């Protein structure tokens, strides 16, 4: 039976584990020397990537022809870089959640527990696969357009004439006047950099969703136990034994939810804020491209919008389900026949309701809580920006 439940854990986290191991942030490898060295090497490499992007922008070494694509590259680089840093900073705390998830799959033998946990694990797996596929489509629509559509350009910067190339990651300051053969080598190197950024961005986001969904599954199982409280509390001599176990379990789940909140609230704030801007500018670019019948740019821009929307839906759905499952425990206790219990049992249930009346919620940087309505707020704000940009363009 133990292997069966470990297979369930592997079902929900196998793909995520591979991605996080690549960038050295898989929580269960926090004390592994090779993993630490790999993370340090990737951190240094991506720090140079972000620094080079900022230098290229502020020094204006080259010709930034597409501000949207440059914004998207900066967004991806910064998001992947912060994911690498924050995942390492909070690795010890989030390791507790992973170990508890492994224990949940290994120790429980009830069929209902398996059905509930596999339901949330399946949702996490499906979302992970869709997220990875959409990210690959956005990548495949961008990289070939850079390489095959590339043309050698001779421009004048100040008093100097130099040769510029289109790079995957803008780096005109570092690679001015290079030959075509050198450019191809740099292009391959930047493909590797982009792959690492892509893995860092997708891996950490999908891990957040999967571990939050597992926590939601455990809250649902706890709610089911409280639904059955009426039958168990009829035995006044023994109700405190199992009620004590449920209270202890609920307190543990509260701690796990706090670990997720503390580890990911900064990432959520950055991601949701930038996604609003990306969707707005991408929508404006789609309208302009459609007007000029540039269908290649339309396909490329729509893939960017889909990726940003997918990330926003992941975050908001996870926050909304966590809050609703937390609230459902209060409803389960309140809807039971509590008036038929003993006075001591009623007092215990009142204290439980008082604690569960504070729902478990995820916030974006401690500024606002994330629910399903957050995605509608993002779309409304993006549409407002599009209307404003369209009015300015006209």
N, C-alpha and C positions, 0 to 999 in steps of 0.2 A: 504493500500500500504506500510505503514511503516513496518508492520510485515513481509511483503514479502521480503523487502530488508534486514531486520535484519536476516532473514533466510539465505540469501546469505552470510552474514558475518559469521554466524555460520557454514555454509557449508565449508568455507575455513579454519576456525581456530578452530573448535571444538576439534579435536584430539590434536592439538598443545597446546591449552589452558589447557587441562587436564594434559598433560605432564609437562608443565611449572608451573602449580599450585602445582604439587607434590614436586618440588624442590624449590618452593617459589620465582619464578622469573617472574610470569605473570605480565606484565607491569601495568595492571589496578588494581592490588592489592598492589601497592607500599606503600600505607599508612595503609594497614591492619596489625594489630599487630600480629595476629596469623600467617599470611604469613611471616612476618619478623622473628618471632621466629623460624618457620620451616626452613627458609633459614639459619639462624644462626646455628641451630643444625646440618643441613646437611653440612654446610661449615666446622664446627669443625670436624665432623666425617670424611669427605673426606680429610681434611688436615692431620689427623692422618694416613689415608690410604696411601697418597702419601709419607709422612715421613717414614712410615714403609717400603714401597717399596724401598726407597733410602737407608735406613739403612741395609735392607736385602741384597742389591746389593753390597754396599761398604764394609760391614763387612764380607761378604761371609759366613754367618752362615750356609747355607745349600748347597745343590747340585742343581745348576741351570742347568738342563739338556737340556733345549730347549731355546736357546737365542732368537729365533724369537718370541715364545709365551711370553717370559718375556718382550721383546720390545713392543709387542702389548698391553700387560697389562699396562705397563708404559704409552704408548701412550693414551690408553683409560682413564686411571685415570687422567693423566695430562690434557687432553682435557676436560673431564667432570668437573674437578676442576676449570680450567680457565673459562669455560662457566658459571659456577655458579658465579664466581667473576665478570666477565665483564658484564654479564647480569644485575647484581645488580648495578654496577657502572654507566652504561648508561641507567638505567631504566627510568629516567625522560625524557630523550631525545627520547627514542624509544616509550614512551607512547604517544607522539604527533602523531607519525605515526599511532598507533592503533586507536586513537580517530578520526583521519582524515579518516581512512578506514571505521569506523562505520558511520561517517557522510556521506561518499560517498554512502554507501549502503542505508542509511535511507532517504537521501534528493532527490536523483535522481529518476525521474519517467519515463524517456525515455526508450523505448524498446531497442534501440541501446546500450544505456549505460549498461542495464542489460545483454545483450548478450555478450558484450565485457568483462565486469567484471566477469561474470560467467565462461567465457572461461579461464581466467587466474586463477580464484579460483579453477576450476576443475583441471588444471595442477598442482597447488600447492597441492591439496588434493591427487592426484594420486601419485605424487612423495613422499609425506609424507608416504602414505601407503606402497609403495614399500621400502622406506628407513627403516621403522619400521620392515617390514617382513624380509628383508635381514639381519638386525641386530639381529633379533630373531633367524634366521637360523644359523648365526655365533655363537651366544651364545649357542644354543642347540647342536651344533657340538663340543663345547669346554667343557662345564661343565660336561656332562656325562663321557667324556673320563678321566676327573680328578678324579671323584668319583669312578666309577666302575672299572677303570683301576688302582686304587691306591693300592699300596702294602707297607706294613710296611718296613722301611729301618733302619738298624742299621749302622751308620757310625762313623768314628773317626775324631774328629775335635780337633787338638792339642793333648792334653793328655787325653781328655774326649771321652767317647763313649756315643752316644745319639741316640734316636729314632726320625726319621724325617718322615713327611707326605707330600704328594703333596697337596698344597692348591690352591684354585681358585685365590686368590691374594697372592703371595709369602710372607710368614710371619714366616719363620723358626726361626728368632731371638726371636720373641715373644712367640712362642709356641713350644719350644724344649722339647722333651720327654713326650708329653702329651699322655693320654690313647686314645683308639679308641672311646669311648663314648664322651670324651671331644672334640675329633677331629670332630665328627659329629655335635656337637653344634657349633663349630667354623665355620664349613663348611656352615651351615645354615645362620649364621651371615654374612659370606662373600657373600653369595648369595644375601642377602639384600643390602649389599654395592655395589655389582656389578649391581643390578637392579637400584639403585639410579644413579650410574654413566652412565648407559645406557640411562636412561630417560633424564639426564642432557645433554648428548651428542646429542641424537636424537632431543630432544625438541627444543633446541636452534638453531641447524642447520636448522631444518624444518621451524622454525619461520622466520629465515632470508630469506629462499627461498620464503615463502608465502607472506611476507610483501613486498619483492622486486617485486614479480610478480604482486601484486596489484598496486604498483607504476607504473609498466610498462603498466598496463591496463589504468591507468589514463593518461599517456603520449599518448597512442594510441587514446583515446577519444579527447585529446587536438589537436592531429594531424588531426583528422576528422573535428574538428571545423575550423581549419585553411584551410582545403581543400575547405570548403564552404565560405571562406572569399570573394571570387569574387562576389558572389551574394549580400552579405551584404554590402560591401563597395561601391556598386553602389549608395547607399543612403548616400551622402556626409555629410548630416546634422546629422546623427545618428551613423556613423561608430565608432566614438571615444568611445561611450558608451560601446558597446560590446567588442571592441578591448582592452579597458582598463581592462575589466573583464578577458579576456584571458591572458593578460600580468600578471595580479595579480595572476591568477591561475598557470601560468608557474613558476613564482617566488616561489610560495608555494611548487610546486613539486620539485624545485631545493633544497629548504630547507629540504624537506623530504629525498631526495637522500643523502644530506650531513649528515643527522642523521644516515642513514644506514651505510654510509662509515665510519664515526667516531666510530660507535658502534661495527663494525664487522671486521675492517681491520686487527686487531691483530689476531683475531680468524682465519681469512682466511690465513694469513701468516703461522701460526703454523700448520693448518690443511693440506695445500697444500704441505708444506715442508716435513712433516712427512709422508704424503701419498706416496710421491715419494719413500722414503726409505722403507716403508712397502711393497709396490708393488714389489720393486726390490728384497728384501730379501725373500718375499713370493714366487715370481717366481722362485728364485734359489732353494728354499726348495721344490717346486713342482717338479722340474727336478730331484732333488736327491731322493725324495720319489718315483717318477715314476721308477727311475732306480733300486731301491730296492723293488719295487712292494708293497709299503706301501700305499695301497689305502685309508685307514682311514685318514692318514695325508694329502693325496691329497685333499679329500673332505673338510677337515677342513681348509686347507690353501686356497683353492679356494673360500670358503665363506668369508675369511678375505679379499682376493683381491677384491671380488665383493663389499663388504661394503666400502672399501677405494675408489674404482672407483665410486661408487654411490655418495659418498660425494663430490668427485672432480667434477663430472658432474653437481651436484646441484649448486655448487659455480660458476663454469665457465659459465654455461648456464644463470644463473641469471645476471651475469655481462655483458654477451654478448647481451642479450635481452634488458637490460637497456640502453646500449650504442646505439644499433640500433634504438630503439624507440625514443631516444633523437635526433639522427641524422635525423630521418624521419620528424621531425617538420621543420627543415631547408629545406628539399626537398619539403615539401608540400607548403611552402610559395614561394620558388623559382619557382616552376612549375605553380603557379597561374598566371593569366593575370595581373601581377602587373603593367605592362607598360600602362594599361588602367585606372589606378587609378589616383586620384588627387595627386598633388605634396606633400601635407601634409600627405596623406595616405602612399605614397611611403617612406617618411622619417621615419614614424613610423615602417614600415615593415623592413627597413634597420637596425634600432636599434634592432629589435627583432632577425633578422638574425645574427647580430654581437654577441648577447648574446647566442643564441642557437648554434652558431658555436663552442662553447666550450662544447663538449659532456659530459653528465653525465656518470661517470665511477666509478667502484669499484676497489680498489687497495688491494694488500696484504701487509699490514704493511707500506704503502706509498712507497714501493720499485718498484712495477710493477703493471700495470693494468691487470685486469682479463677479458679475452675474451674467445671465444670458442677455439681459438688456444692454450690456456694455457693447456688444457687437453692433446693435442697432444705433447706439450713440456714435460709434466709430463711423458707420456708413453715413449717418446724417451729417456729421462734421465734414467727412470727405466730400459729400455732395455740395455742401456749402462752399468749401474751398474751390471745387470745380466751377461752380456758378460764378464765384468771384474772379477766378483766373480767366474764365471765358469772357466776362464783361470787360476785364482789363485788356484782353487781347483784341477785342473789337473796338 
